[in-house]
Amino acid sequence: MAQIVYYFYAHFRWQEDAAARGDRFDDVKVNFVVPTGNFGNALAGFYAREMGLPVHKLVIATNHNDILCVTLAAVATRSLRCSCLLLFRLC
């Protein structure tokens, strides 16, 4: 998946910017928010985390077009299912 590169690029750019500002970023994990219209991008974020990118949270945002949420809820753990349904209800 070509989109995996986006996550690594964003993380390394964030590190460069933090270093330029003099901020510390040791052991800091980042959060990414992905709109559901882009399932391939969300999956790429998951793979990037599995490849070792320090991702703290990968949030998949949804609206009334909730096919991804419904699919995840059908196969996911209870905590993911509740989080996904909560996001859906907030839209």
N, C-alpha and C positions, 0 to 999 in steps of 0.2 A: 504494500500500500504506500503510494507516494506521499500521502498526507502525514505519515509518521515524521517526516522531515520537518513539517511545520512546527511540531511540538518541541523538537530538539532545537530548532532555530530560535524559537521564541524564548526558550529557557536560557540558551547561551547569550542571546541579546540582553535578556534581563540581568544576567550575571555581569555582563560588560557595563551596563548602565549603573548597576549597584556599585561596582568597583570604581567607576569614574566619580561617583558621588561620595565615595569613601565608606559606603555602607558595608556591613558584614553580611555574608550570605552563607556562611558555613552551616551545613545541616538544615538548610531551609528548603521546604518543599513548596511548590507552587500549586495554585488552583487554576483549572481551566473550565470555562463555561462554553458549551456547544449547543447551538440550536438544533432541534430534532430534524429539521429538514435536511440535515447533513449527517446521516447515520454513518457513512464511511469515515467521516472525520472523527466522530465519537469513537468508533472502533479503533481508529488509528491512535487516538489518545490512550485507549486501554492498552494497545500493543506497545506504545512508547513507555508506559509505566512498567509493563512486564519486561521490557528490555533494559530497565534500570533507571529510567528518567525519574527524578524525585518529584513525582506528582502526589500532592496531598489529597486533593479531591478533583474528580472529573464529574462536573455537574452537567446533566443533559436537560436543557430547558425544553418545555413543551407548551403547546397551546391546545385549542380544541381539535386540532389534527393530531390525535394522540396515538397513532398506530405503533410508534416505537414504545411508548409507555405501556400500552396494552401488551405488546409482545414481551417486554422485559418483565412485566408483572406476572405473566404466565409461567416464566421459567426462573424467576429470581428468588432470592431469599426474602424472608418476611420484611426485614428492615429496608431493603431496596424497594420492595413492592410498596411499602408505606410511604417512603420518600417520593417515589415516582407518582403515586396517586395524590399526594399532597401538592406537588408541583402542578399537576393537572387541575386540581380544584382551585388553585390560586389564579389561574388565567381567566 
